[in-house]
Amino acid sequence: MNTDVIPGAVIFTHDHTRLAKFYEAVTGMTVTFADDQITVLRSEIFELVLHAIRGEPVVKEPPDVREDFYIKPFFVVTSLAETREIAAAHGGRLRPADNEWEGRGFRACEAVDPDGNVIQFRVSSGRDSRPAPS
């Protein structure tokens, strides 16, 4: 396990294993540690810790979208269109492509992870986030 301290975030969850599969698939981060309470995903510049909520039952169906929280993590991806498909295959969802928006040098789209947490994905504005024409 890499013990270098880097910026990161902790997300509390009822099922850290399921949530780890989602974040690993959509962000490309690698699982570097897992036990019965946490899963740690890591890139060169960011660490995401998924921590089990003790004593809480595992929820099989995602709860309602949690839009009233004071924090929304965002992740950089290479394609919003591909991330939309990957997220859906792993229990999450991005808003439709017509809800994407431009910001300070990036294109972004709001999303929801399998636990109902609102997150955001961003791609450099220089990249085409929509599939190439056939």
C-alpha positions, 0 to 999 in steps of 0.5 A, spaced: 500 500 500 502 506 498 503 511 504 504 517 501 500 523 503 496 526 497 489 530 497 483 526 497 476 525 500 472 520 504 465 518 502 461 514 507 457 508 504 452 502 506 456 498 501 463 500 500 465 494 495 459 496 490 461 503 490 468 502 489 467 498 483 463 504 480 468 509 482 474 504 479 470 504 473 468 511 472 475 514 474 480 509 472 483 510 479 486 503 482 484 500 488 490 500 493 487 497 499 481 494 502 478 490 508 471 489 511 470 497 513 474 501 507 476 501 500 481 506 498 482 508 490 488 512 488 491 515 482 497 519 482 494 525 485 488 523 489 485 518 494 478 516 495 476 512 501 470 509 501 468 508 508 463 503 511 457 506 515 458 501 522 451 498 524 447 500 518 444 495 513 447 495 506 442 498 501 440 494 495 436 500 491 440 507 491 436 512 495 433 518 493 438 523 490 442 527 495 442 534 492 442 538 499 449 536 501 454 542 501 460 538 497 460 535 490 466 532 488 468 532 481 472 527 477 476 528 470 475 523 465 476 523 458 469 522 455 463 524 458 459 520 453 463 514 455 463 515 462 455 516 461 455 509 459 460 506 464 456 509 470 450 506 468 453 499 467 455 500 474 449 503 478 450 510 477 447 515 472 450 522 468 444 527 466 443 527 459 448 530 454 443 536 453 445 538 460 452 538 459 455 545 460 461 549 459 466 552 464 473 555 465 476 550 460 472 544 461 465 541 459 461 538 465 455 534 467 452 532 473 451 525 475 449 521 481 453 515 484 450 508 486 448 511 493 445 517 491 451 522 492 451 528 487 458 528 483 460 531 477 465 529 471 469 534 467 473 533 460 477 538 457 473 543 453 478 541 447 476 534 447 469 532 444 465 529 449 460 526 444 461 520 440 464 521 433 459 521 427 459 514 424 
